[in-house]
């Protein structure tokens, strides 16, 4: 893996990791005169995003804008669009975020719990290492793919440049 590619992966992972703790904080107080929640699709389009409903994994104090930002990191990490996890409302033909009709949404919730558990139970134990600890994120495995590909390690190079097989023997006697 090239240094540039590794740096990009680490930068993406760090940005995703910073998004998860941010949603667990208390929601900011809206400025005086801010638009009412529920302005259409929200998130910068006519006011703040509507307050989320049906939160089962994310903290109940998570705001609509925080959920929208986190969902953007998920779609980027998996290379998918919102429809991948969210069912469509049959009447409006738009995504219905509170609906649990799409089974991928339950898979996503399970994966969020998994990465949280890995980071809380295992990654934190690496804190005494010399290098900074990078948390596990969706992008750690998915790397922009909805279904992560199976890792196949490259063949090992043996001394003398030959891949695989037994190492070369001693030089012939003269």
C-alpha positions as CSV (number, residue, x, y, z in Angstrom):
1,X,0.0,0.0,0.0
2,X,1.4,3.3,-0.9
3,X,2.1,6.0,1.7
4,X,-0.4,8.4,0.1
5,X,-3.1,5.7,0.1
6,X,-2.4,4.8,3.7
7,X,-2.5,8.5,4.7
8,X,-5.8,9.0,2.9
9,X,-7.3,6.0,4.6
10,X,-6.1,7.2,8.0
11,X,-7.5,10.7,7.4
12,X,-10.9,9.3,6.4
13,X,-11.0,7.0,9.4
14,X,-10.1,9.9,11.7
15,X,-12.8,12.1,10.3
16,X,-15.4,9.4,10.6
17,X,-14.2,8.6,14.2
18,X,-14.6,12.3,15.1
19,X,-18.2,12.3,13.8
20,X,-19.4,9.5,16.1
21,X,-18.4,11.2,19.4
22,X,-19.7,14.5,18.2
23,X,-23.3,13.1,18.0
24,X,-23.1,11.9,21.6
25,X,-22.7,15.4,22.9
26,X,-25.5,17.6,24.0
27,X,-27.2,19.3,21.0
28,X,-26.3,22.9,20.4
29,X,-28.8,25.6,21.3
30,X,-30.3,27.0,18.1
31,X,-29.6,30.8,17.6
32,X,-32.5,33.1,18.2
33,X,-34.7,33.4,15.1
34,X,-33.6,30.1,13.6
35,X,-36.0,28.4,11.3
36,X,-38.4,25.8,12.7
37,X,-37.4,22.2,12.4
38,X,-38.9,20.2,9.7
39,X,-38.3,22.5,6.8
40,X,-38.5,20.0,4.0
41,X,-35.5,17.7,3.8
42,X,-33.5,20.1,6.1
43,X,-29.7,20.0,6.5
44,X,-29.1,23.4,5.0
45,X,-32.2,23.5,2.8
46,X,-34.5,26.0,4.5
47,X,-33.5,25.4,8.1
48,X,-32.2,22.6,10.4
49,X,-33.0,19.0,9.7
50,X,-36.1,17.7,11.5
51,X,-35.6,16.0,14.8
52,X,-34.9,12.4,14.3
53,X,-37.3,9.7,15.4
54,X,-36.8,5.9,15.9
55,X,-33.2,6.2,17.1
56,X,-32.3,2.8,18.5
57,X,-28.5,3.0,18.5
58,X,-27.6,6.6,18.4
59,X,-28.1,8.7,21.5
60,X,-31.7,10.1,21.8
61,X,-30.2,13.6,22.2
62,X,-28.8,13.5,18.6
63,X,-30.1,16.3,16.5
64,X,-31.3,16.0,12.9
65,X,-28.3,17.8,11.6
66,X,-25.9,15.5,13.6
67,X,-27.7,12.5,12.2
68,X,-27.5,13.8,8.7
69,X,-23.8,14.5,9.0
70,X,-23.2,11.0,10.4
71,X,-25.3,9.4,7.6
72,X,-23.1,11.2,5.1
73,X,-20.0,9.6,6.6
74,X,-21.7,6.2,6.4
75,X,-22.7,6.6,2.7
76,X,-19.2,7.7,1.9
77,X,-17.6,4.8,3.8
78,X,-19.8,2.3,2.0
79,X,-20.1,4.0,-1.4
80,X,-23.9,3.8,-1.3
81,X,-26.8,6.2,-1.3
82,X,-29.5,6.7,1.4
83,X,-31.8,4.2,-0.3
84,X,-29.4,1.4,0.6
85,X,-30.6,1.4,4.2
86,X,-33.8,3.6,4.2
87,X,-37.1,2.4,2.8
88,X,-39.1,4.5,0.4
89,X,-42.5,5.9,1.5
90,X,-45.0,4.3,-1.0
91,X,-47.1,7.5,-1.0
92,X,-44.5,10.2,-1.3
93,X,-41.9,8.1,-3.2
94,X,-39.2,9.6,-0.9
95,X,-37.0,8.0,1.6
96,X,-38.7,7.4,5.0
97,X,-35.8,7.6,7.5
98,X,-37.9,6.5,10.6
99,X,-39.1,3.4,8.8
100,X,-37.6,0.0,9.7
101,X,-39.0,-1.7,6.5
102,X,-35.5,-2.1,4.9
103,X,-33.6,-4.9,6.6
104,X,-30.3,-3.2,5.8
105,X,-31.1,-0.6,8.4
106,X,-30.9,-3.3,11.1
107,X,-27.6,-4.5,9.7
108,X,-26.3,-0.9,9.9
109,X,-27.4,-0.6,13.5
110,X,-25.6,-3.9,14.3
111,X,-22.4,-2.7,12.5
112,X,-22.5,0.6,14.5
113,X,-22.7,-1.4,17.7
114,X,-19.9,-3.6,16.5
115,X,-17.5,-0.7,15.8
116,X,-18.4,1.0,19.0
117,X,-17.7,-2.2,20.9
118,X,-14.4,-2.8,19.1
119,X,-13.2,0.7,19.8
120,X,-14.4,0.7,23.5
121,X,-13.2,-2.8,24.4
122,X,-10.1,-3.4,22.3
123,X,-8.7,-0.3,20.6
124,X,-8.6,1.5,23.9
125,X,-6.2,-1.2,25.2
126,X,-3.7,-0.1,22.5
127,X,-3.4,3.3,24.1
128,X,0.1,2.7,25.4
129,X,1.5,2.1,21.9
130,X,4.0,4.6,20.5
131,X,1.9,5.3,17.4
132,X,-1.5,7.1,17.8
133,X,-4.4,4.7,18.0
134,X,-6.7,4.9,15.0
135,X,-10.3,3.9,15.8
136,X,-12.1,1.3,13.8
137,X,-14.8,2.9,11.5
138,X,-17.0,1.7,8.7
139,X,-14.3,2.6,6.2
140,X,-11.8,0.4,8.0
141,X,-13.3,-2.6,6.3
142,X,-15.7,-1.3,3.7
143,X,-13.3,1.1,2.0
144,X,-16.0,2.6,-0.2
145,X,-17.7,-0.7,-1.0
146,X,-21.2,-1.8,0.2
147,X,-19.9,-5.4,0.6
148,X,-16.2,-5.4,1.7
149,X,-14.0,-7.5,-0.4
150,X,-12.1,-10.4,1.1
151,X,-8.5,-9.5,1.9
152,X,-6.0,-11.6,0.0
153,X,-2.5,-10.9,1.1
154,X,0.1,-10.5,-1.7
155,X,2.6,-13.3,-2.1
156,X,5.5,-12.9,0.2
157,X,8.8,-12.1,-1.4
158,X,11.5,-14.5,-0.3
159,X,15.2,-13.5,-0.1
160,X,16.6,-13.5,-3.6
161,X,13.3,-12.1,-5.0
162,X,11.4,-15.4,-5.6
163,X,7.8,-15.4,-4.5
164,X,6.7,-18.3,-2.3
165,X,8.4,-21.7,-2.1
166,X,11.3,-22.6,0.1
167,X,14.0,-20.0,0.7
168,X,17.0,-20.4,-1.6
169,X,19.7,-22.7,-0.2
170,X,23.3,-21.8,0.4
171,X,25.5,-20.9,-2.6
172,X,27.0,-23.8,-4.4
173,X,30.4,-24.9,-3.1
174,X,33.5,-24.1,-5.3
